[in-house]
């Protein structure tokens, strides 16, 4: 599994965008719900990291990055 340290503010913005995109889809499957919850978690962690003094970086797996980038 690959990991990357990415700017937390950018991840937070991308996650918000992905969540907006997902909210427009009228799907109620369990997979869609799990995807949405995972992106909400990533967004919350990225926002906290972006606001933390001296931090500003979040580490994502390649799968997490793919999940966000596929939906923004």
C-alpha positions in Angstrom: 0.0 0.0 0.0 1.3 3.4 -0.9 1.2 6.5 1.4 1.7 10.2 0.7 1.9 13.3 2.8 -0.4 15.9 1.3 -1.3 19.5 2.2 -4.2 19.1 4.6 -6.0 22.3 3.5 -6.1 21.0 -0.1 -7.4 17.6 1.1 -10.0 19.3 3.1 -11.2 21.3 0.2 -11.1 18.3 -2.2 -13.1 16.2 0.4 -15.7 18.9 0.7 -16.1 19.0 -3.1 -16.3 15.2 -3.2 -19.0 15.2 -0.5 -21.0 17.8 -2.5 -20.8 15.6 -5.6 -21.8 12.5 -3.6 -24.8 14.4 -2.1 -26.2 15.0 -5.6 -26.4 11.3 -6.3 -29.7 9.7 -5.4 -28.2 6.4 -4.3 -28.9 4.6 -1.0 -26.7 1.5 -1.3 -24.5 0.5 1.5 -21.4 1.0 -0.7 -22.4 4.6 -1.3 -23.0 5.2 2.4 -19.6 3.7 3.3 -17.9 5.8 0.7 -19.6 9.0 2.0 -18.7 8.2 5.7 -15.1 7.5 4.7 -14.8 10.8 2.9 -16.5 12.6 5.8 -13.8 11.2 8.2 -11.0 12.2 5.8 -12.4 15.7 5.6 -12.7 16.1 9.4 -9.1 14.9 9.9 -7.8 17.1 7.1 -9.6 20.2 8.4 -8.2 19.5 11.9 -4.7 19.1 10.6 -5.0 22.3 8.5 -6.1 24.2 11.6 -3.3 22.8 13.8 -0.4 25.1 14.3 2.8 23.7 12.8 1.0 20.7 11.1 -0.7 21.3 7.8 0.0 17.9 6.4 -2.1 14.7 6.3 -1.0 11.3 5.2 -3.4 9.4 2.9 -3.2 5.9 1.4 -3.4 5.7 -2.3 -6.9 4.2 -1.9 -8.1 7.2 0.2 -6.6 9.6 -2.3 -8.2 7.7 -5.2 -11.6 7.8 -3.4 -11.5 11.6 -3.0 -10.1 12.4 -6.4 -12.7 10.1 -8.2 -15.6 12.1 -6.7 -14.5 15.7 -6.9 
